[in-house]
């Protein structure tokens, strides 16, 4: 078996947020086909319990803890050193030494860098014949630029600085690696415009869903009260775009919608809800669950998945998982970016509060509709093995990876 050096900015398990869903599925795929040497960080103390589950899939690993205080010290170092704050946060001598030793001892056949911040660890250490694939997922610098537009000074200045520094780094990464892969055609095209010097090395894959796990034909206990008409939002609830999404819905949609559908329940399902999310539970018709062992019952017994995202990058796993469960999706245009418009799929797009109220009333006034075309879309286009075979082709420098 060939040897793969796989560098990930966050422990790729459990798959409970967008990037970890991707990195975990990549580890599953490549550990069955390659000898994986994994370098990664633990940035959440709760994740230490899963370290052995990750190590058992690897030939070798270096898993380093990142204390929360590092966010402060790393940010200060980044400001003083003229570097992006997120890059300073992930600077680590222990992991750097392990990468250097692993390359000297093993000389991997290929390198997969998941998230740009990990590229620094292989800089100037590899011969040119070893392919390096940069899985960027999203154009991270644009996320920070969106944050800057949404915030007041001084955060607007800080986020704009982060966007500028990260874009310069992303361009350098793309120039230094063999291939840069983004999670959708739209993200790839955006980066080609931002980094025209590397446009011919920029490609895309897409996301996947475990459709055997997210199976609407399985039995799920109903977590809701009888008679409730449920719109469900799923996601990590300490993530700012998710926080802003549910706040926007409660501020601009909830009252008008409840006036027409008093049985409405807007159920917010996800770990680590921020205090401002917890406060929403004081509103009539809102429930905040916190972490749950399984999101599938909440999808199976809702009338629609509601994705009122105001800031979104890449492809939303929450939309694909809802579609895999045969659940209609009600979303802003940004939340549906990158998802194929599949004939007959029940994906309702609402660009503003008024249209979201109207679409929600229509959905909630009917018996639950089965989004069979949505599931068909997932089965046809969002299969992890199919999509990761394209990435493997880049690692093997084969033709099959081309767009």
N, C-alpha and C positions, 0 to 999 in steps of 0.2 A: 504493500500500500504506500502511496505517496504521502509525504509529510507536509502538513499545513500549519503555519504559524498564524494563529487567529487572535487578534487583539480587539478587545471589547471594552468600552468605557464603564460598563456596569455589569455585574454578575448576570449572566443570561438565564436566570431562573429566580423566582417563579415567573411565568409569562403573564404578569398582571398589569402591564402597561405597554404602550405601543412599541417602544424600542425593544423591550425584553421579549415581546411576542416574536419579533423578527429575529433577534439574536439567538433565542432559544431554538427556534425552528432551524436556523442555520447550523447550530451545534448538532441538533438531531440528524440533520441531513449529512453533514460532512463527517461526523464521527463514525457513521456507518460505511464510509467510503474512503476516508483518509485517516492517517494517524495525526490527531489534532494536538498541537501544543498551544495551550490557552493562556493568555495573559489578560487579567481583568482586575477590576476593583470592586470592593463592597462599600457602597455609600449609604446603606441602610442597615443598622444593627440587626434588624429582624431577619435579614437575608443570610446571616451566618449559619443558620440552621440548615440551609440548602446547599452548603458548599460541597458536601460529599456527593450529593446527587449530580452536581456538575462535574466533579473530579472523576467520577466513575466512567464518564463518557470520553475522557481525555487520556492521551498517552502521557502527558505531562502538563503541569499547570503551575502558574504563579498567581495567587489570589491575594491581593493586598487591601487592607482596610484603609478607608479614607475617613478620618474623624471629621465630625461636623464643623469643628473649629477651623478646619482647613479651608472651608468656604470663605472665611474672613481673612485668614492669613494669605491665602492664594489670591484673593481679590486685591489686597493691598500690594502684594508683590507684582501683580499684573499692572496695576495703576502706576506704580513707581518704575516698572521696567518697560512701559510702553507696549505691553502685550495684552491680548484679549484675556479677560478675567477667567473665562472657562478653560483656557489653555494653561494658565498658571495653576488653577485648581488641580489639574491632573498631572502636573509635573511630579515625578517620583523616581528617586534613585534606585530603590529596591527593584522595581519593575524594569527599569532601564538596564540594570546589571543582569537580570535574568534574561532579557531579550538578547543582550549582547552574547551571553554565554550560550544560549540556545542556538543562535545562529552559528557561532563558532563550532559548537559540538555537533549539531544535527544538519546544518545547512538545509533549511526547508526547501521543498520543491515549489512552493508558492506561499504568498502572504495575503491574508484577508484582513483589512483594517476596517472595523465597524465603528463609524463615527470619526470625524476628522481629527479630533483631539488625540487619537491614538497613533497618528502617523508619525509624530515626533520620535517615537521609540525605535523606528527602523531607519531613520534618516542616515544616509551615508554608511550603512552597515551591510548592504547586500550587493552582490555582483549584478550586472545588468541583465543576465540571463534568467534571474529569478523574478517571475511576474508578481507585481504588487497590485492588488485590486482594492480600490478605495470605495467602500459601500457608504456613501454619504447619507442615504435615506432621503433627507430633505435638504433644501438650501437653508442651512441653519442661520446664516447671516440675515436672510430675509425675514426670518421669524423675529429676530431682534429689532429689525427695522420696523416691523409692524408694531412691536411693543412700544417703540419710540414714538410712533405716530399716535398711540393711544394714551400716552402718559404725559404729565406736565413736567417742567423742569423742577429738580435736577435729574429725575429719572429719565426723562426724554433724552437729555444729553448723554447720560451714562449708557443707555441702550443704543443710541446712535453710534457712539464710540465703539461699543461691542460689535455692532453690525459691520462697521468699517474694518476693524481689526480682523474679525473672523473672515470677511470676504477676501481680504488679502491673503490670509492663511489658506482658505479653501482653494484659491487660485494657485498658490504655491504647491499645495498637495496635488491638485489635478495635473500640474505640469510635471511633478516628480514621480507620479505613479503611471502604471501602464493603462489603467482603465478607471474611470469614475462612474459609479452606478447610482442612479437615483430611483426613487420608489414609484415614479410615474413619468409618463411622457411629458407632462406639463412641467414637472420639476426639472427634468433633464433639459428641456428647451429653455427654461428660464436661466439655468446655469450656463448653457452655451452662449446666451446673450451677455451674461456677466463675465464670462471667461472665454472670449472668442479664441484666444491663443491655444486653448485645449479642446475646442469644440469637437474635433474629430475623435477624441478619446472619451467622450461623454455618452453614456448609454443609460438605459432604464430597465428595470425589472418591474414587477408589481408585487403586491402583498398576497398572502394566502390565508386560508381559514381551514381549520381542522373540521371538515364538514361531517365527519363521523361523530365528533364530539358535539358540535352544534347541530343536532339532529332534531327536527320538530316532531318526529314520530315517537320519540322516547316519552316516558311519563314523568311529569314534573309536578311536585306539590305546589299548590297555589299560595303565593306569599301575600296576596292581597285580600282585603275584606270583600264580602259579597256585595255586588252592585256597583263597585268602584269601576270607573272607566279610566284606564291607566295609559298615560304617556310616560315612557321610561327613558331616562338618560343614564348611560353607563360610562365610567371612566375614572381615572385617578383624580380625586377631588382636592388634591393640593397643587394641581397643575393650573397655572393662571388662565389659559384659554378655556379650560373646562369651568373654572370658577366664574369667569366672565359670561360664559354661555348660559349657565343656569340663573345667574343674577339677571341677565338681560331678559330671559323668559319670564321670570317672576315680576320684573319691573314693568314690562311692556305687553305681555300676552296674558298672564294668569288671570287677572281680574276680569277682563273682557271675555275670556273663554269660559270662566266659571259662571258668568252671568247667563250664558247660553247652555252650558253643560254643568250643572251644579254637582254632578256625581264625579267630576274630574278629579283624578289624583295624578299629580306630577311627581314621579318617584325618582329620586336621585340616588343611584346605586354606585358606590365606589369607595375605595379605601382612603383613609386620612383626610376626611373633609375639613377644609379650613374653617375657622370660626365664622367667617362671613357666609359660608355655605350652611353651617349648622343653624345660623340665625334664620335662614329661610324656612326652617321647619315650623317657625311660629306662625307662618302664613297659613290660612285655611287652604286645604287641598294640596299641601306639599309634604312629602315624606323624605327624610334623609336617612339612609340605612347604615352608612359607614361600610366597612369591609364586610363582605359576605363570602361564604365558602364557595358559592357557585352562582354566577350571574344568570345562568340559563333559565331557571324558573321565573325570574323577573322578566325575561324576554318572552318566554312561552305564554304567559298569562296577561301580557299587556296588549293593548289595541294597536300601538305603534311605538317605534323608537323615535324619540324626538331629539334632534341634534341642532340646537339653535346657536351653533358656533359662529362667533364674529371674527375670530382669528383661527385659521387652520392652514396646515401645510401637509403636503403629501396626500396619502390615502388614509381615511379614517377606519381603523379596525372595527370601531363600534358600529359603523354602518354595515360593513361586510358580515359581521357576526349576526346582526339583526336579520339581514337578508338570508343568511344561511339557515336561520331559524324560521324562515317563512313569514317574517314580520314586516309589515309595511314600514316605510321610513319617511319621516317628515323632517326636512332639514333645510338649512340655509344653503345657498349656492356653494359657498366655500367648503362646507362639510361634505359635499358630493364631488369635489374636484378629484379627477383621476379615476373615477369609477365609471365603467362602461355604461352607456345608456342602452340597456338591454330591452328589447321589445316586450311590453307587457309588465315589466317590473314596477311594483308599486312604490316608487320613490317620488314623493311629493316635494317640490322645491318651493320655498317661500322666502322671498328676498327681504321682506319687512314684516313688522308686527301685524299689520292688518291682514296681509295674505296668509300669515301663519295661523291667525285666529280662524280665518275662513276655512283653510285646509283642515285644521284640527277639528272644527265643528263637523265637517263632512265625514271625517274618519270616525269620530266618536259617536255619530248618530247612526252608524251601521253596526250590524253584527261583525265580529272579528273577521277580517278578510285574510285569506291565506295568500301570501306573496310567493306563489310557486315559481313565477318567472324570476323573482329575485334570487331564490335558492338555485335555480337553474343557471343563472348568471355566475354565481359563486362557483358552482361545480365545474362550469365550463372554463372560467377565466382566472379563478383565484385559488389554484391548487399549489401548495408549497413545493412539492417535488418537481412539478413542471417548471415553475418559475425559478427554482434554485438550480435546475440543470443548466439554465442559461448562464447563471453566475459561475457555475463550475466550468463551463466552456471557456470563460474568460481566464480562469485560473490555469486551465490546461492549454490556453492559447489556441483554442480550436475555433472554427468558423461559426459554430452553433450559437455563440453568444451575441452575434450581431442583431441589431434592432430590425 
